[in-house]
Amino acid sequence: MKRKREKEILLVALGGNALIRKGHEATIEEQFETLRTPLRQIARLSEYYRIIITHGNGPQVGDLLLRQECCKKIPELPLEILVAQTQGQIGYMIESTLDTEMMTMRACAHKPLVSLISYVVVDEKDPSFKNPSKPIGSFYSKEAAAALPFRTVKTAKGYRRVVASPRPITIVEKFEIKKLIEMDFIIICCGGGGIPVIREGRTFCGVQAVIDKDLASAKLAEEVGVDIFMIATDVDGAAIHYGQPGQQFLREMTIKEAARYLEEGHFPPGSMGPKVLSAMEFVRNGGKRAVITSIEAIEKAVEGKAGTEITKSI
C-alpha cells in the first residue's frame, strides 16, 4: 500500500502592514478588514500545505508604549509584557479572521487553529542592548523626533522609536509547534518576534527588547523543518536602488548576490535588510525555498510567479 505523501510545511511571516496599511486610521475595524487579504489566500493554501503563521507587532507595541507614556497614573509595564499582550491581541485577530475565511470553504471548515504564546531565547550579552536599532511604533517628523524623550532613527517613512533587537537563539516552544504541525493544526506563533527571554539557571527571565519577527521566523523555520519560508510585506519584493530612478525589483537572487547588495546598502537595516538576511539564513541552513513578496501575492509567490526568491545558486 502506497504511503500518502505528507503536505509540505509553509511558514508565512506577516508584516505589520498585514493589519495596518498606509493611509488608514488603523481602527480595529480596518485592521480586521485588511487581514482578510492575506488570510483568504492562506485559507486556500491550507488545503495543500501545513501552515504556520508568524506576525509583526511594531505598530501595536509602539502604540502600547505611547499609551503608557500618556497615562502616569498606573505603573509602566516592561517591554516583554507588551510583546506578550500584542501576541494575544493579534493572534486573536488572525485566528478569528482566518476561521471565518475557512468556514466559507467546506473543505477547510474542520481544520483546527491555535494561537500560541511564544518565548524566544536571546543572549544577554548581545551587542544590540548597548546599541538599540529596532524601529517600532509611530512615525514622526524630524522636528517632532528631536523633542522626544527616547532615541529615534530615520526610516523611509519618517523617524521612529528604536529599542534593542537581539538575535534569536532558539524558540522555546519549538517541540510543541512541531507536534501541532504533525497533527495538521494551523499555528499562529512567534508574534512580534516572540517574547524575548534569557536563561537564568533552569528558568527564563524576560528582557527589555523586541526581536525582529523575520529573524525569529527563520529560526523557527529551521528548527521545525519548514519547506517554504514566505515573508509577506507591503512591497512586491526586494529591490535594488529602491525609491530611486534606477529602482529594480528582483525576481531571484543567490545568497552571494544578496550579500553583495546588503554590503552595497540596497537593503536598509530598518526595512528590507532583516527580511533578506532571514531568507538567506533559511536557505543557507537547508531550507528549500525562501520568498519575499507582497501580502496581495502570497498564492502567486508560492507558485513561483511573484516576489523575490533567494536561492543558493541559480
Order of alpha helices (4+ residues) and beta strands (2+ residues): beta-alpha-beta-alpha-alpha-beta-beta-beta-alpha-beta-beta-beta-alpha-beta-beta-beta-alpha-beta-beta-beta-beta-alpha-alpha-beta-alpha-beta
